[in-house]
Amino acid sequence: MYLNSEKKKEIFAKYGKSNTDTGSSEGQIALFSYRISHLTGHLRSNKKDYSTERALKILVGKRRSLLDYLKDRDIERYRAIIKALGIRK
């Protein structure tokens, strides 16, 4: 499986406050970004997988709403996570 508990802990440790801090916006955005990149690769080889395409659109929307939330609350944390993940609006 592409996303196991060790990989999740690694993502949360790198972008969140700790490896058990699964509720921080930065950690969730990083996890969504990892899942989005995996689904994007899957869709490149399986162009007619419409259920995965729908799931990808839902994930992008969730990440966008978390980024908007973070932008409204703390612009410095928003800029830091955008720079760390290489996401741009």
C-alpha positions in Angstrom: 0.0 0.0 0.0 1.3 3.5 -0.8 0.2 5.1 2.4 0.9 3.2 5.6 1.1 4.4 9.2 4.9 4.9 9.0 4.6 7.2 6.0 1.8 9.1 7.8 4.0 9.6 10.9 6.8 10.7 8.7 4.6 13.3 6.9 3.2 14.6 10.2 6.6 14.7 11.8 8.0 16.8 8.9 5.2 19.2 8.4 3.2 19.1 11.7 4.3 19.8 15.2 5.1 16.2 16.0 4.5 12.7 14.5 1.3 12.3 16.6 -0.1 15.7 15.7 -2.6 14.7 13.1 -5.0 17.6 13.6 -2.7 20.5 12.5 -3.6 22.2 9.3 -0.1 21.9 7.9 0.0 18.1 8.5 -3.4 17.6 6.9 -2.4 19.7 3.9 0.8 17.8 3.5 -1.1 14.5 3.7 -3.6 15.6 1.1 -0.8 16.7 -1.2 0.9 13.3 -0.9 -2.4 11.6 -1.8 -3.1 14.0 -4.6 0.3 13.3 -6.2 -0.3 9.6 -5.9 -3.8 9.8 -7.5 -2.5 12.1 -10.3 0.1 9.5 -11.2 -2.6 6.8 -11.2 -4.8 8.9 -13.5 -2.0 9.5 -16.0 -1.9 5.7 -16.7 -5.6 5.1 -16.2 -7.4 7.9 -18.1 -10.9 6.5 -17.8 -10.9 5.8 -14.1 -13.7 8.3 -13.3 -14.2 7.3 -9.7 -10.6 8.1 -8.9 -10.9 11.4 -10.8 -13.8 12.3 -8.6 -11.9 11.4 -5.5 -9.0 13.5 -6.7 -11.3 16.5 -7.2 -12.7 16.1 -3.7 -9.2 15.9 -2.2 -8.1 19.1 -4.1 -11.2 20.9 -2.7 -10.5 19.8 0.9 -6.9 20.9 0.6 -8.0 24.2 -0.9 -10.4 24.8 1.9 -7.7 24.0 4.5 -5.3 26.4 2.8 -8.0 29.1 2.8 -8.6 28.5 6.5 -4.9 28.8 7.2 -4.5 31.9 5.1 -7.3 33.6 7.1 -5.9 32.6 10.5 -2.1 32.9 10.1 -0.6 34.1 6.8 3.0 33.2 7.8 2.1 29.6 8.4 0.2 29.6 5.1 3.3 31.0 3.2 5.6 28.5 5.0 3.5 25.4 4.0 3.1 26.7 0.4 6.8 27.1 0.1 7.6 23.8 1.7 5.2 21.8 -0.5 5.7 23.7 -3.7 2.0 24.5 -4.0 1.0 27.7 -5.7 -2.5 29.2 -6.2 
